[in-house]
Amino acid sequence: MASVNESELQDIELELFVRALQRRHGYDFSEYAEASFRRRVQNLLMHFKLRNISQLTERVLHDDASIGEIVARLSVPVSEMFRDPDVFALLRTEVLPVLASYPHISVWQAGCAHGEEVYSLAILLSEAGLYDRTQIYATDISAQALAVAREGIYAARELRTWAANYLRAGGAHTLSDYFHSRYGHIKLDESLRRNVVFATHNLVSDAAFCEAQLILCRNVLIYFRQPLQHRAIGLFHDSLVRGGYLCLGTKESLSFTGHADAFTAVDARAALYRRKDYSHAA
Ligand SMILES: C[S@@+](CC[C@H](N)C(=O)[O-])C[C@H]1O[C@@H](n2cnc3c(N)ncnc32)[C@H](O)[C@@H]1O
């Protein structure tokens, strides 16, 4: 019988956990960056007060009710409104004027977490007079995160940061024009949700599904290994019109994905790219 130490045992348990999630529920985390994935599995053990990963695997196999929470906690739904305000300022000045030349605008926000960026985009488009002719597809792997996003209700303690972000992003009013406050929470205006479709979509296994002029997928690829980043960028390429814009997170880039030649960088620091083969006037 081969002897294994504690860390080798954990490797085996982790492998079996990932396999169980994939085979039993179709969620494949095998191409996620290892260090951060391991941290999130450890957090799950603490959350469920479990002694080892095998007990978590047991839940995956036999307790369907906990899958939503397991996926939500493995996939880090952390965000804020107008996160990286300079990027939103750039979208306002560089991208929206080009989008304005389309009679109908489609935007895909992949990995939308609790919807903070979706509503930020809706505000941006609305202030540019474009929201009425825009459809936003907001997707995420986590059904739990999407349920929060649909509600559009957030803790009021976030407001100071978000209001400052909004102004730095070139906001034309004050953020409070877009929500109602109640009992320590804010609820975003219903009108911002009017043209948003929230849907589950897994960048690991699902196909391209729209023809968008703008795709935002920020702070998602950092959790993926390179082959999975490559797959996701391929999906975005196939889902963009020619000349369409792709905006990644500021710590992300498409340089190493094998798709770099299909895009030009509009602003590399903001990770804002444009699909080549322009057929539409800039
Ligand atoms: C850190 S949040 C980013 C939220 C927002 N885009 C931002 O930058 O503030 C990462 C989001 O990606 C989602 N995600 C992780 N893996 C995914 C996958 N395979 N397909 C779709 N979404 C995924 C998570 O559920 C989470 O909501």
The ligand as an SDF file (V2000), in Angstrom:
LIG
                    3D

 27 29  0  0  0  0  0  0  0  0999 V2000
  -14.9620   38.8860   -9.0070 C   0  0  0  0  0  0  0  0  0  0  0  0
  -16.5180   38.7250   -9.7850 S   0  0  0  0  0  0  0  0  0  0  0  0
  -16.4410   39.9960  -11.0020 C   0  0  0  0  0  0  0  0  0  0  0  0
  -17.6800   40.8590  -11.0040 C   0  0  0  0  0  0  0  0  0  0  0  0
  -17.6210   42.0660  -11.9160 C   0  0  0  0  0  0  0  0  0  0  0  0
  -17.4520   41.6750  -13.3050 N   0  0  0  0  0  0  0  0  0  0  0  0
  -16.5390   43.0090  -11.4900 C   0  0  0  0  0  0  0  0  0  0  0  0
  -15.4890   43.0730  -12.1300 O   0  0  0  0  0  0  0  0  0  0  0  0
  -16.7220   43.6990  -10.4870 O   0  0  0  0  0  0  0  0  0  0  0  0
  -16.3250   37.2140  -10.7360 C   0  0  0  0  0  0  0  0  0  0  0  0
  -17.6370   36.6770  -11.2350 C   0  0  0  0  0  0  0  0  0  0  0  0
  -17.3710   35.7060  -12.2490 O   0  0  0  0  0  0  0  0  0  0  0  0
  -18.2990   34.6590  -12.1120 C   0  0  0  0  0  0  0  0  0  0  0  0
  -17.7580   33.4440  -12.7310 N   0  0  0  0  0  0  0  0  0  0  0  0
  -16.7890   32.6190  -12.2680 C   0  0  0  0  0  0  0  0  0  0  0  0
  -16.6150   31.5760  -13.0890 N   0  0  0  0  0  0  0  0  0  0  0  0
  -17.4910   31.7390  -14.1170 C   0  0  0  0  0  0  0  0  0  0  0  0
  -17.7890   30.9890  -15.2750 C   0  0  0  0  0  0  0  0  0  0  0  0
  -17.1660   29.8530  -15.5380 N   0  0  0  0  0  0  0  0  0  0  0  0
  -18.7570   31.4430  -16.1140 N   0  0  0  0  0  0  0  0  0  0  0  0
  -19.4100   32.6010  -15.8410 C   0  0  0  0  0  0  0  0  0  0  0  0
  -19.1700   33.3660  -14.7480 N   0  0  0  0  0  0  0  0  0  0  0  0
  -18.2140   32.9460  -13.8920 C   0  0  0  0  0  0  0  0  0  0  0  0
  -18.4710   34.5310  -10.6110 C   0  0  0  0  0  0  0  0  0  0  0  0
  -19.6470   33.8470  -10.2610 O   0  0  0  0  0  0  0  0  0  0  0  0
  -18.4390   35.9750  -10.1600 C   0  0  0  0  0  0  0  0  0  0  0  0
  -19.7270   36.5040  -10.0690 O   0  0  0  0  0  0  0  0  0  0  0  0
  1  2  1  0
  2  3  1  0
  2 10  1  0
  3  4  1  0
  4  5  1  0
  5  6  1  0
  5  7  1  0
  7  8  2  0
  7  9  1  0
 10 11  1  0
 11 12  1  0
 11 26  1  0
 12 13  1  0
 13 14  1  0
 13 24  1  0
 14 15  1  0
 14 23  1  0
 15 16  2  0
 16 17  1  0
 17 18  1  0
 17 23  2  0
 18 19  1  0
 18 20  2  0
 20 21  1  0
 21 22  2  0
 22 23  1  0
 24 25  1  0
 24 26  1  0
 26 27  1  0
M  CHG  2   2   1   9  -1
M  END
$$$$
